[in-house]
C-alpha cells in the first residue's frame, strides 16, 4: 500500500502537467475549429443567395493590412494586356503580409505565378500573393491580418522583384483597387457588395460611408 501511495505522489505532478497540456490543446482546438468554420462558410459566399456584402467601414486595424507595406503599383489590374492582378513593388527581400485573417489553401509553385500563396477569408474573398522568392506558410495554416506570408521576389513569369496581388471571389479575380487605395496603402471604407448574375458573371458595387 505504501509503495502504491508513494508511486501516485511521485507521478501526481506529471499527471497534472499532462492534464493541463491536454486541456490547453482542447481549448486551442476549439478556437481553431471556430476560425475554420467561418472560413469554410466562405467557401461558397453565394450559398444563401446571389449576393453578399462586406462592411469594410467597420473593419478595425486588426482586421486588415496592406499586403506590401510601403509598396507602389507598377502595373494595375486590367489594361491592354488584361492583367489579372495588381503588381506592387518595394524591393527584393521585403515581407509580404496577409491582407485579412484567413486560411492558407495553397502554398507552392503554381504555373507562371512562381512561388504562390492563396488564402481564403471569412468575408467571402480570396487573396493571392505570387512571384515570391520564398513562401513562409503552409496549407491549412491560419493567419491574422498582417502576419508574414512570403518574401518579395521574381519567381515564375516576372521580370523584376515584386508582388503580384489578386483579390478573388470563388477563384475569379477582380480589380483590387475596388477594395484598396493603393496610393495610400489603405483600405477603402465602404459597404462592398458582390452580386452573381444569372450567367455567372460577378458585379461589384459600393456604398461610401459618410464620416461623422
Secondary structure as UniProt FT lines:
FT   HELIX           2..41
FT   HELIX           42..44
FT   TURN            45..48
FT   STRAND          51..55
FT   HELIX           56..58
FT   TURN            61..62
FT   TURN            69..70
FT   STRAND          72..75
FT   TURN            79..82
FT   STRAND          86..89
FT   TURN            92..93
FT   STRAND          95..97
FT   STRAND          102..109
FT   HELIX           111..113
FT   STRAND          115..121
FT   TURN            122..123
FT   STRAND          126..132
FT   STRAND          134..135
FT   TURN            139..140
FT   STRAND          142..143
FT   TURN            145..146
FT   STRAND          148..151
FT   STRAND          162..169
FT   TURN            170..171
FT   STRAND          172..174
FT   HELIX           176..178
FT   STRAND          180..181
FT   HELIX           182..184
FT   STRAND          186..187
FT   STRAND          190..196
FT   TURN            198..199
FT   STRAND          202..208
//
